[in-house]
Amino acid sequence: MSQAKKNSIFRSPFSSKENQTSLLTAISIVGVLVGYIWFVSFGLWTKWHNTTDYYDQLATAFGHGSLSLEKQVNPALLTLPDPYEPKERAKIDYPLDFTLYNGKYYLYFGPVPALALLPFKFLGFGKINDQYLVFIFISGIFIFQSLLIMEIRGRFFPEIPVWLLSTCIIFGGLAAPLTWMLTEGRVYEASGAGGQFFFIMGLYFAFTALKKDPISSRRLLISSISWVLAVGSRITQALPVGFVVLVLIFLVIRASFQTKSLSQAVCRIAAIGLPLAIGIGILGWYDWARFGSVFETGFSYQLTTTFLQQYSRVLFSPIYALPNLYDYVAAPPKIDSLFPFLKPIRGRGNLVFPFLVMPKIYYTRAMTGFLFSTPFVLFACLSVISIPFPTRGAKAQENPNENGNLLRWTIISLLGAFLLGFGVIISFFWVVTRYLIECMPALIILSIIGFWLGYRWLSHWPVIRYMYTAIGVGLAIISIAGSNLLVLSMRASLFQTLNPVLWNQLNSLFAH
């Protein structure tokens, strides 16, 4: 037997660079998912803390052919002159954040997560609380985010070391607000995480469709269906979805001019447009069948702690932009000498801008700006700067112009998705950390691309590149630690209640 053949027989399956990449990234992804189980179970692993069951109730109603929930409305509520006035129903039992309309309860949250539960209800599963949906959707965000990061690296940044790729994947999975949402696990988080999961999944399939030659109509179809599901989970996803769809149609049309194939362009645009048109029609019918209007999701009839109906004109307003921008971006945490060392404090952007008179309905909760919780996102600035020259510093490539254009439009799509998602939350009267799920995954991917671009630009200065890499890895570690220490701080009382032994061990471990 020849020596070459012997070597091929006894060669380790992990000896090739490609296999090593796959192994290390798989270990990183599995490790983060195990961390998710730890957070959602508060360290108990197999016993999960039950939260709301709103989507289970909606799935049960759907299974019985009803659009309204089966829970009966308290008769005392229906006798009130105005049941939406919180003071009038103060002593009446009612489910918080249900929608009351024509004597029935509905949910204003998107219906798609409930539809996802339907098969399990038909199979005889009992009550499925919302924390299971949150876990699935957050895990899905992370998995498709990681797949997209790997595709971007493979197409544009092959020089990035495997260990640095894994570092970025782990950072993307453990940065705020993903683990924060896992420890909440209610219907609010399920809706937001569901919308973002389907949005990121659509981005992944759109990117891989454009990567192929010719452009894959099948993958465009999957991306369009994903985005319909995103809007059907979270209506605010309509803005980033709309922006990315416009970019995608532009790229398809441009490619058709290059290939001079009108029929292919029509087929690809149909793959994008038909699912969206059908999905919008179904969602419009869903709202019309419940409330007599295709534009009413039920939010206007919500039973909550504030009198939404009285302040309907200022639920969204530009007056909130400056204080909310401060709270979401630059609000510092409180530093404590005791574990977990960092504490989010109640948003006070309105105090930073005292010349702005906030409506009485304006409300903030404890939070920390992402520049403090996740400072690695500063690298996103490099992505924005690179838009005019995306391939600068790149090694010789087969199709440099094509690669440069695809990277440029990838950055523009992510930037647009971030700005539109962020624009929605900074103009809203209610300020809470979970809303960052609307925009942070896009910002995280942008920051990773920016970090890699800087790594490429410094290829001729190895010492400076080494220092730059160390700073980047340091910021990733700080981001992971900061994000999750804030989670532990915010959930300290629940940890003490559900798993006091673990909490005492953590306190002892980090005691001075």
DOVO-930568 format. One record per residue (C-alpha): x, y, z; residue in three letters. Coordinates in pm, 1 decimal, padded with zeros to 6 digits. Example, Ala and Ser with C-alpha at 12.3 -4.5 7.8 and 13.67 -1.06 7.14 Angstrom:
REC,u,v,w,type
REC,01230.0,-00450.0,00780.0,ala
REC,01367.0,-00106.0,00714.0,ser
This chain:
REC,u,v,w,type
REC,00000.0,00000.0,00000.0,met
REC,00137.2,00344.1,-00092.7,ser
REC,00232.8,00590.1,00179.4,gln
REC,-00020.7,00846.1,00049.8,ala
REC,-00300.2,00592.0,00073.3,lys
REC,-00195.8,00495.7,00426.8,lys
REC,-00198.9,00860.5,00528.3,asn
REC,-00549.7,00907.9,00383.6,ser
REC,-00675.6,00606.7,00579.4,ile
REC,-00534.9,00711.6,00913.8,phe
REC,-00595.9,01083.5,00874.0,arg
REC,-00822.0,01229.2,01143.4,ser
REC,-01167.8,01334.9,01019.6,pro
REC,-01099.3,01672.9,01185.1,phe
REC,-00764.3,01733.3,01014.1,ser
REC,-00896.5,01945.0,00726.9,ser
REC,-00954.2,02315.4,00784.5,lys
REC,-01318.5,02285.6,00678.2,glu
REC,-01387.3,02004.6,00925.7,asn
REC,-01212.9,02192.8,01204.6,gln
REC,-01432.0,02495.8,01131.3,thr
REC,-01746.5,02284.3,01139.4,ser
REC,-01645.6,02113.9,01464.8,leu
REC,-01553.1,02432.0,01650.7,leu
REC,-01861.4,02623.8,01537.7,thr
REC,-02086.0,02327.5,01624.9,ala
REC,-01934.3,02313.7,01973.8,ile
REC,-01988.7,02690.1,02011.8,ser
REC,-02351.8,02668.7,01903.8,ile
REC,-02428.5,02370.3,02126.6,val
REC,-02255.3,02541.1,02420.0,gly
REC,-02468.8,02853.5,02383.4,val
REC,-02788.1,02645.1,02354.5,leu
REC,-02694.5,02463.6,02676.2,val
REC,-02652.0,02807.6,02833.1,gly
REC,-03001.2,02896.5,02717.2,tyr
REC,-03142.2,02595.5,02900.2,ile
REC,-02959.2,02707.7,03213.6,trp
REC,-03110.8,03054.9,03193.2,phe
REC,-03466.5,02952.7,03106.9,val
REC,-03467.9,02695.3,03387.2,ser
REC,-03287.3,02922.2,03637.1,phe
REC,-03018.2,02657.9,03670.4,gly
REC,-03260.4,02371.8,03742.0,leu
REC,-03214.2,02225.2,03389.1,trp
REC,-03518.5,01995.3,03375.3,thr
REC,-03770.7,02202.8,03570.4,lys
REC,-03882.1,02519.2,03397.2,trp
REC,-04058.8,02806.8,03567.5,his
REC,-04411.3,02847.7,03425.0,asn
REC,-04508.1,03188.9,03293.4,thr
REC,-04810.0,03297.1,03087.8,thr
REC,-05012.2,03061.5,02867.7,asp
REC,-05171.4,03315.6,02633.1,tyr
REC,-05061.0,03150.9,02309.5,tyr
REC,-05177.1,02813.9,02436.4,asp
REC,-05521.4,02964.2,02493.4,gln
REC,-05523.8,03108.9,02141.5,leu
REC,-05409.5,02778.2,01990.2,ala
REC,-05688.5,02599.5,02177.2,thr
REC,-05941.4,02847.5,02040.6,ala
REC,-05808.1,02803.7,01685.5,phe
REC,-05831.5,02427.2,01727.3,gly
REC,-06200.7,02466.2,01810.3,his
REC,-06262.3,02694.7,01511.4,gly
REC,-06282.9,03021.2,01706.8,ser
REC,-06088.6,03347.0,01667.1,leu
REC,-06185.8,03463.8,02017.1,ser
REC,-06048.5,03308.8,02334.3,leu
REC,-06262.2,03061.1,02525.4,glu
REC,-06214.0,03234.2,02859.2,lys
REC,-06542.8,03390.5,02965.8,gln
REC,-06554.6,03763.5,03029.7,val
REC,-06634.9,03867.3,03385.2,asn
REC,-06998.6,03996.1,03370.7,pro
REC,-06907.8,04280.6,03607.1,ala
REC,-06663.2,04407.6,03347.3,leu
REC,-06936.4,04435.7,03084.8,leu
REC,-07157.8,04644.9,03310.6,thr
REC,-06900.6,04923.0,03345.0,leu
REC,-06958.7,05250.2,03156.0,pro
REC,-06603.1,05225.5,03019.3,asp
REC,-06430.0,04890.0,03086.1,pro
REC,-06104.5,05022.3,02937.1,tyr
REC,-06065.3,05276.7,03218.9,glu
REC,-05828.2,05112.1,03471.1,pro
REC,-05979.9,05289.7,03770.7,lys
REC,-06326.6,05157.9,03693.2,glu
REC,-06212.3,04795.2,03678.7,arg
REC,-05968.2,04821.9,03969.5,ala
REC,-06165.6,04576.8,04186.7,lys
REC,-06271.2,04343.9,03905.9,ile
REC,-06079.9,04031.2,03811.4,asp
REC,-05966.6,04038.6,03448.0,tyr
REC,-05673.5,03893.9,03245.4,pro
REC,-05404.1,04156.2,03194.6,leu
REC,-05335.1,04261.0,02834.6,asp
REC,-05622.9,04069.3,02682.6,phe
REC,-05829.1,04250.4,02421.1,thr
REC,-06196.7,04302.0,02506.3,leu
REC,-06430.2,04350.6,02211.1,tyr
REC,-06804.1,04284.7,02178.5,asn
REC,-06814.8,04083.3,02499.0,gly
REC,-06531.8,03847.4,02401.1,lys
REC,-06161.1,03819.1,02473.3,tyr
REC,-05899.6,03825.5,02197.2,tyr
REC,-05522.5,03862.9,02174.6,leu
REC,-05365.1,04157.4,01997.4,tyr
REC,-05039.1,03964.2,01967.9,phe
REC,-04962.8,03812.3,01626.9,gly
REC,-05129.7,03472.2,01568.0,pro
REC,-04836.4,03281.4,01414.4,val
REC,-04690.1,03144.4,01742.0,pro
REC,-05035.5,03004.9,01827.0,ala
REC,-05053.4,02840.5,01484.8,leu
REC,-04714.8,02681.5,01558.8,ala
REC,-04868.3,02520.1,01868.8,leu
REC,-05169.8,02379.8,01683.8,leu
REC,-05006.9,02050.8,01573.0,pro
REC,-04907.5,01978.1,01933.0,phe
REC,-05259.9,02051.8,02054.0,lys
REC,-05402.7,01812.8,01793.1,phe
REC,-05156.9,01547.4,01914.4,leu
REC,-05302.8,01574.9,02262.8,gly
REC,-05037.9,01782.3,02438.1,phe
REC,-05157.6,01959.3,02750.3,gly
REC,-05099.8,02323.2,02834.8,lys
REC,-04787.4,02465.6,02668.1,ile
REC,-04672.4,02776.2,02848.9,asn
REC,-04518.2,03065.7,02662.5,asp
REC,-04164.8,03009.4,02794.5,gln
REC,-04131.2,02707.9,02562.1,tyr
REC,-04208.6,02925.3,02261.4,leu
REC,-03960.6,03186.1,02382.0,val
REC,-03688.8,02921.8,02416.0,phe
REC,-03755.7,02783.5,02066.9,ile
REC,-03764.5,03126.3,01904.3,phe
REC,-03454.4,03260.6,02083.8,ile
REC,-03267.9,02940.4,01993.4,ser
REC,-03388.8,02981.2,01634.8,gly
REC,-03267.5,03341.6,01621.4,ile
REC,-02926.3,03230.9,01741.5,phe
REC,-02900.1,02935.1,01502.7,ile
REC,-02996.6,03128.9,01189.2,phe
REC,-02790.5,03426.8,01301.0,gln
REC,-02491.9,03192.2,01336.0,ser
REC,-02557.4,03032.0,00997.1,leu
REC,-02572.6,03376.7,00837.1,leu
REC,-02248.8,03480.9,01009.5,ile
REC,-02080.6,03164.7,00880.1,met
REC,-02208.4,03228.9,00526.5,glu
REC,-02082.3,03588.8,00538.4,ile
REC,-01743.0,03472.9,00658.4,arg
REC,-01722.6,03201.6,00391.6,gly
REC,-01814.7,03442.3,00110.0,arg
REC,-01632.6,03761.1,00208.7,phe
REC,-01387.7,03692.3,00494.3,phe
REC,-01212.1,03354.9,00445.0,pro
REC,-00904.5,03496.6,00619.8,glu
REC,-01085.5,03519.1,00955.9,ile
REC,-00943.3,03247.6,01187.8,pro
REC,-01178.6,02974.3,01302.4,val
REC,-01134.2,03063.9,01668.2,trp
REC,-01234.5,03423.7,01595.4,leu
REC,-01543.4,03303.2,01407.9,leu
REC,-01643.2,03095.0,01711.7,ser
REC,-01584.2,03389.6,01943.2,thr
REC,-01819.2,03602.0,01733.7,cys
REC,-02083.1,03328.2,01725.4,ile
REC,-02074.1,03292.1,02104.5,ile
REC,-02092.3,03669.6,02145.1,phe
REC,-02393.1,03685.0,01911.4,gly
REC,-02574.1,03422.3,02118.1,gly
REC,-02506.5,03561.8,02463.5,leu
REC,-02535.4,03935.4,02400.8,ala
REC,-02833.9,04135.8,02525.2,ala
REC,-03127.4,04092.2,02512.4,pro
REC,-03146.0,03719.2,02428.9,leu
REC,-03082.3,03568.0,02772.6,thr
REC,-03282.6,03852.0,02930.1,trp
REC,-03585.1,03738.4,02731.2,met
REC,-03532.3,03372.8,02821.6,leu
REC,-03565.2,03452.8,03190.6,thr
REC,-03890.3,03644.5,03128.0,glu
REC,-04047.8,03391.9,02890.8,gly
REC,-04397.1,03543.6,02868.8,arg
REC,-04633.1,03611.7,02579.8,val
REC,-04465.8,03949.7,02517.1,tyr
REC,-04127.7,03788.2,02467.5,glu
REC,-04280.7,03505.8,02261.7,ala
REC,-04432.4,03751.0,02015.4,ser
REC,-04117.5,03963.4,01981.7,gly
REC,-03880.9,03666.5,01961.0,ala
REC,-04108.5,03494.4,01709.2,gly
REC,-04106.9,03798.0,01482.6,gly
REC,-03729.6,03829.9,01498.9,gln
REC,-03673.2,03456.7,01448.6,phe
REC,-03866.5,03450.6,01122.9,phe
REC,-03704.9,03777.2,01012.0,phe
REC,-03350.1,03645.9,01062.0,ile
REC,-03444.8,03315.5,00898.1,met
REC,-03570.2,03510.1,00597.3,gly
REC,-03244.7,03709.2,00584.3,leu
REC,-03044.6,03386.5,00583.4,tyr
REC,-03238.7,03235.5,00292.6,phe
REC,-03233.3,03565.1,00100.4,ala
REC,-02855.6,03591.4,00137.4,phe
REC,-02797.3,03231.3,00030.2,thr
REC,-03036.7,03282.3,-00263.9,ala
REC,-02831.9,03578.9,-00387.4,leu
REC,-02510.1,03387.5,-00330.7,lys
REC,-02604.3,03127.6,-00587.9,lys
REC,-02555.6,03163.9,-00962.5,asp
REC,-02823.2,03186.2,-01088.4,pro
REC,-03023.3,03336.7,-00801.9,ile
REC,-03230.3,03066.6,-00632.8,ser
REC,-03605.0,03128.2,-00668.3,ser
REC,-03675.2,02850.0,-00419.4,arg
REC,-03473.1,03021.2,-00147.7,arg
REC,-03635.4,03354.5,-00229.7,leu
REC,-03971.9,03184.8,-00179.3,leu
REC,-03864.7,03050.2,00161.5,ile
REC,-03736.8,03392.6,00265.4,ser
REC,-04066.2,03556.5,00165.1,ser
REC,-04271.0,03300.1,00357.7,ile
REC,-04043.8,03356.1,00658.8,ser
REC,-04105.6,03729.3,00646.9,trp
REC,-04482.1,03679.2,00628.4,val
REC,-04453.1,03469.8,00943.9,leu
REC,-04239.8,03745.4,01101.5,ala
REC,-04511.4,04005.8,01044.9,val
REC,-04773.8,03753.9,01158.0,gly
REC,-04586.1,03716.6,01485.4,ser
REC,-04502.0,04081.3,01542.7,arg
REC,-04669.8,04352.4,01334.4,ile
REC,-04378.9,04594.7,01386.7,thr
REC,-04165.6,04364.6,01172.0,gln
REC,-04353.3,04504.9,00870.7,ala
REC,-04110.2,04798.6,00847.6,leu
REC,-03777.0,04608.1,00836.8,pro
REC,-03936.9,04337.9,00622.4,val
REC,-04062.7,04599.0,00375.9,gly
REC,-03719.1,04759.3,00351.3,phe
REC,-03533.7,04432.2,00294.4,val
REC,-03791.6,04318.8,00036.4,val
REC,-03734.8,04639.6,-00161.7,leu
REC,-03358.8,04583.4,-00152.8,val
REC,-03406.4,04222.5,-00261.4,leu
REC,-03632.9,04315.1,-00554.3,ile
REC,-03380.3,04578.8,-00663.1,phe
REC,-03099.0,04322.0,-00664.1,leu
REC,-03311.8,04072.6,-00857.3,val
REC,-03398.5,04333.8,-01121.1,ile
REC,-03037.2,04441.5,-01148.8,arg
REC,-02926.3,04081.6,-01197.9,ala
REC,-03188.6,04036.5,-01471.2,ser
REC,-03044.0,04333.7,-01662.0,phe
REC,-02701.2,04172.3,-01642.8,gln
REC,-02825.2,03836.0,-01769.3,thr
REC,-03089.2,03988.5,-02000.1,lys
REC,-03345.4,03735.6,-01879.9,ser
REC,-03686.3,03891.2,-01819.5,leu
REC,-03858.5,03558.4,-01749.6,ser
REC,-03617.9,03474.5,-01466.6,gln
REC,-03673.7,03818.4,-01312.4,ala
REC,-04052.3,03773.9,-01322.7,val
REC,-04022.7,03428.4,-01165.6,cys
REC,-03798.2,03556.2,-00885.3,arg
REC,-04010.8,03863.0,-00813.2,ile
REC,-04316.7,03638.1,-00802.1,ala
REC,-04136.6,03411.4,-00553.1,ala
REC,-04086.9,03716.6,-00332.0,ile
REC,-04416.6,03893.7,-00388.2,gly
REC,-04681.3,03619.6,-00396.1,leu
REC,-04628.7,03483.4,-00041.5,pro
REC,-04620.5,03840.5,00089.6,leu
REC,-04942.3,03932.4,-00090.2,ala
REC,-05118.2,03616.3,00028.7,ile
REC,-04987.7,03656.8,00382.7,gly
REC,-05093.6,04023.3,00404.1,ile
REC,-05437.6,03924.1,00275.7,gly
REC,-05474.2,03651.3,00539.7,ile
REC,-05360.5,03882.1,00821.6,leu
REC,-05596.3,04152.4,00698.0,gly
REC,-05885.3,03904.2,00694.4,trp
REC,-05790.1,03786.6,01046.6,tyr
REC,-05821.4,04141.0,01182.4,asp
REC,-06134.5,04221.6,00982.9,trp
REC,-06308.0,03902.3,01101.3,ala
REC,-06239.3,03994.5,01463.2,arg
REC,-06274.4,04373.8,01471.7,phe
REC,-06431.5,04477.4,01142.0,gly
REC,-06114.3,04652.2,01022.7,ser
REC,-05803.6,04523.6,00842.8,val
REC,-05596.2,04780.9,01034.2,phe
REC,-05710.1,04691.2,01386.8,glu
REC,-05500.8,04427.4,01564.1,thr
REC,-05693.2,04458.9,01891.6,gly
REC,-05435.3,04686.5,02051.6,phe
REC,-05692.4,04967.1,02072.6,ser
REC,-05918.2,04750.2,02291.1,tyr
REC,-05646.7,04622.1,02522.2,gln
REC,-05711.0,04584.6,02896.6,leu
REC,-05391.0,04696.3,03062.6,thr
REC,-05266.9,04896.9,03359.4,thr
REC,-05278.8,05228.7,03170.2,thr
REC,-05567.0,05400.0,02995.0,phe
REC,-05441.9,05343.5,02640.7,leu
REC,-05762.1,05464.3,02478.4,gln
REC,-05734.8,05807.5,02642.4,gln
REC,-05378.7,05853.8,02515.5,tyr
REC,-05419.7,05690.7,02173.5,ser
REC,-05272.6,05994.4,01996.7,arg
REC,-04944.0,05982.7,02188.2,val
REC,-04869.8,05609.7,02211.9,leu
REC,-04618.6,05670.3,01933.6,phe
REC,-04464.8,06015.6,01922.0,ser
REC,-04135.5,06182.1,01818.7,pro
REC,-04131.1,06349.7,02159.8,ile
REC,-04006.8,06021.3,02308.2,tyr
REC,-03710.8,05991.7,02069.1,ala
REC,-03441.8,06173.3,02268.4,leu
REC,-03512.1,06026.8,02614.8,pro
REC,-03565.0,05679.3,02469.7,asn
REC,-03248.3,05708.3,02264.2,leu
REC,-03060.2,05780.9,02585.4,tyr
REC,-03220.8,05493.0,02775.7,asp
REC,-03172.7,05231.0,02504.1,tyr
REC,-02822.2,05341.0,02402.0,val
REC,-02638.6,05525.2,02677.9,ala
REC,-02808.6,05461.7,03014.5,ala
REC,-02536.0,05334.5,03250.5,pro
REC,-02585.7,05052.0,03500.3,pro
REC,-02535.5,05087.3,03872.3,lys
REC,-02207.9,04930.1,03985.9,ile
REC,-02227.9,04730.2,04308.1,asp
REC,-01957.4,04565.8,04518.4,ser
REC,-02177.4,04257.0,04563.0,leu
REC,-02260.0,03988.3,04306.3,phe
REC,-02382.2,04025.3,04037.1,pro
REC,-02204.2,04364.9,04045.4,phe
REC,-02409.6,04539.3,03774.8,leu
REC,-02768.3,04653.0,03822.6,lys
REC,-02998.8,04804.5,03562.3,pro
REC,-03168.8,05117.8,03682.3,ile
REC,-03502.1,05262.0,03581.2,arg
REC,-03478.4,05459.9,03258.5,gly
REC,-03445.1,05830.3,03319.5,arg
REC,-03389.3,05975.5,02977.2,gly
REC,-03677.6,06212.9,03046.1,asn
REC,-03469.4,06363.7,03328.3,leu
REC,-03173.6,06411.0,03093.4,val
REC,-03398.0,06620.9,02868.5,phe
REC,-03608.9,06818.9,03118.7,pro
REC,-03723.5,07066.2,02851.9,phe
REC,-03937.3,06787.9,02701.6,leu
REC,-04276.8,06749.2,02869.1,val
REC,-04368.4,06381.2,02859.1,met
REC,-04733.2,06270.8,02843.0,pro
REC,-04856.4,06115.5,03168.2,lys
REC,-04871.1,05773.7,03004.3,ile
REC,-04492.5,05767.4,02944.9,tyr
REC,-04330.4,05482.9,03138.6,tyr
REC,-03983.8,05331.8,03176.1,thr
REC,-03849.8,05022.1,03347.1,arg
REC,-03506.5,04916.2,03467.7,ala
REC,-03264.5,04896.3,03177.6,met
REC,-02909.6,04956.6,03059.6,thr
REC,-02806.0,05114.4,02729.9,gly
REC,-02647.7,04874.3,02483.3,phe
REC,-02324.5,05077.3,02469.4,leu
REC,-02271.4,04965.1,02830.5,phe
REC,-02422.5,04617.1,02816.4,ser
REC,-02286.8,04526.1,02470.9,thr
REC,-01997.2,04759.7,02379.5,pro
REC,-01882.0,04528.0,02098.8,phe
REC,-02159.9,04679.5,01883.3,val
REC,-01936.2,04985.7,01834.3,leu
REC,-01771.9,04786.1,01554.1,phe
REC,-02095.0,04830.5,01356.0,ala
REC,-01964.5,05179.1,01274.7,cys
REC,-01692.0,05020.4,01061.2,leu
REC,-01959.1,04840.7,00858.1,ser
REC,-02133.3,05170.8,00786.8,val
REC,-01804.8,05342.1,00695.3,ile
REC,-01720.2,05059.2,00452.9,ser
REC,-02033.7,05094.8,00237.3,ile
REC,-01855.8,05297.8,-00037.2,pro
REC,-01559.5,05053.8,-00048.5,phe
REC,-01667.6,04713.2,00091.8,pro
REC,-01381.8,04509.6,-00063.5,thr
REC,-01098.3,04736.6,00044.2,arg
REC,-00803.9,04529.0,00165.6,gly
REC,-00953.9,04202.5,00039.4,ala
REC,-00728.6,03949.8,-00129.5,lys
REC,-00773.5,03879.6,-00499.7,ala
REC,-01114.6,03721.4,-00554.4,gln
REC,-01287.1,03553.2,-00845.6,glu
REC,-01562.1,03816.1,-00882.6,asn
REC,-01449.2,04119.5,-00680.0,pro
REC,-01722.4,04353.6,-00807.6,asn
REC,-01996.8,04098.6,-00746.5,glu
REC,-01867.0,04023.4,-00396.1,asn
REC,-01832.7,04393.0,-00319.7,gly
REC,-02188.2,04469.1,-00428.9,asn
REC,-02334.3,04176.6,-00234.4,leu
REC,-02147.1,04277.4,00082.0,leu
REC,-02251.1,04640.9,00037.5,arg
REC,-02619.3,04551.2,00003.1,trp
REC,-02597.0,04304.2,00290.4,thr
REC,-02469.8,04586.1,00512.5,ile
REC,-02736.3,04826.2,00382.7,ile
REC,-03010.2,04568.9,00447.8,ser
REC,-02891.6,04504.3,00802.2,leu
REC,-02850.2,04876.3,00869.0,leu
REC,-03198.4,04953.1,00738.6,gly
REC,-03349.9,04670.2,00943.9,ala
REC,-03176.1,04798.5,01257.4,phe
REC,-03272.7,05163.3,01207.0,leu
REC,-03636.6,05086.7,01129.3,leu
REC,-03672.5,04843.9,01420.8,gly
REC,-03496.1,05086.3,01652.2,phe
REC,-03702.3,05378.0,01521.6,gly
REC,-04020.8,05204.2,01628.1,val
REC,-03912.0,05142.2,01986.4,ile
REC,-03764.9,05487.0,02050.2,ile
REC,-04093.1,05647.3,01941.8,ser
REC,-04305.4,05431.9,02174.9,phe
REC,-04428.9,05544.8,02516.7,phe
REC,-04334.7,05220.9,02697.3,trp
REC,-03960.5,05168.1,02747.3,val
REC,-03842.2,04816.4,02835.5,val
REC,-03538.8,04602.6,02755.2,thr
REC,-03731.2,04330.2,02570.9,arg
REC,-03810.1,04570.6,02286.3,tyr
REC,-03442.7,04562.9,02187.3,leu
REC,-03514.6,04225.8,02025.3,ile
REC,-03671.1,04431.4,01743.4,glu
REC,-03328.3,04551.3,01628.2,cys
REC,-03033.5,04398.2,01817.5,met
REC,-02974.8,04084.4,01603.8,pro
REC,-02921.9,04304.3,01294.7,ala
REC,-02687.9,04531.1,01494.4,leu
REC,-02495.2,04231.8,01627.2,ile
REC,-02437.3,04096.6,01275.2,ile
REC,-02337.2,04445.0,01157.4,leu
REC,-02085.9,04471.8,01441.4,ser
REC,-01931.8,04133.8,01356.5,ile
REC,-01895.8,04235.1,00990.8,ile
REC,-01740.0,04563.2,01104.4,gly
REC,-01494.3,04381.5,01330.9,phe
REC,-01391.2,04154.6,01045.5,trp
REC,-01351.1,04448.1,00808.4,leu
REC,-01114.2,04615.5,01054.2,gly
REC,-00920.1,04289.6,01085.4,tyr
REC,-00883.8,04282.8,00705.1,arg
REC,-00783.3,04648.8,00674.4,trp
REC,-00494.5,04593.6,00917.6,leu
REC,-00348.6,04296.3,00727.6,ser
REC,-00027.4,04488.5,00645.8,his
REC,00031.0,04591.1,01008.7,trp
REC,00050.0,04263.1,01206.6,pro
REC,00131.3,04421.8,01543.9,val
REC,-00156.1,04669.8,01520.4,ile
REC,-00384.9,04390.6,01397.0,arg
REC,-00287.7,04180.1,01698.8,tyr
REC,-00376.1,04468.3,01933.1,met
REC,-00699.5,04534.0,01742.4,tyr
REC,-00799.5,04167.7,01769.3,thr
REC,-00725.0,04165.7,02142.4,ala
REC,-00943.0,04474.5,02189.6,ile
REC,-01224.1,04314.0,01988.4,gly
REC,-01212.8,03987.7,02181.1,val
REC,-01196.1,04184.2,02505.2,gly
REC,-01506.8,04383.2,02411.4,leu
REC,-01686.3,04058.8,02314.9,ala
REC,-01604.2,03909.7,02656.5,ile
REC,-01711.7,04228.7,02834.4,ile
REC,-02035.4,04227.7,02632.5,ser
REC,-02111.9,03867.1,02723.5,ile
REC,-02029.9,03922.4,03091.0,ala
REC,-02209.7,04256.5,03114.2,gly
REC,-02524.0,04137.2,02937.1,ser
REC,-02562.7,03833.7,03157.9,asn
REC,-02465.3,03991.9,03488.2,leu
REC,-02745.6,04239.9,03424.1,leu
REC,-02982.6,03947.9,03363.6,val
REC,-02878.1,03783.0,03689.5,leu
REC,-02923.2,04111.6,03874.2,ser
REC,-03268.2,04173.8,03730.6,met
REC,-03380.5,03816.6,03802.5,arg
REC,-03211.3,03785.7,04143.8,ala
REC,-03538.4,03747.0,04333.7,ser
REC,-03657.5,03467.8,04103.4,leu
REC,-03323.2,03287.6,04131.0,phe
REC,-03345.8,03313.2,04509.9,gln
REC,-03699.0,03173.8,04503.7,thr
REC,-03658.1,02898.5,04244.1,leu
REC,-03298.3,02792.4,04303.6,asn
REC,-03168.2,02934.4,04633.6,pro
REC,-02885.5,02679.9,04659.2,val
REC,-02738.9,02785.9,04325.1,leu
REC,-02779.6,03153.5,04404.9,trp
REC,-02599.9,03116.1,04736.3,asn
REC,-02320.5,02924.2,04562.2,gln
REC,-02280.6,03202.3,04304.5,leu
REC,-02269.3,03463.3,04579.0,asn
REC,-02006.4,03264.8,04769.3,ser
REC,-01802.1,03207.9,04454.5,leu
REC,-01781.7,03578.3,04372.6,phe
REC,-01761.2,03707.9,04730.2,ala
REC,-01468.6,03936.4,04804.9,his
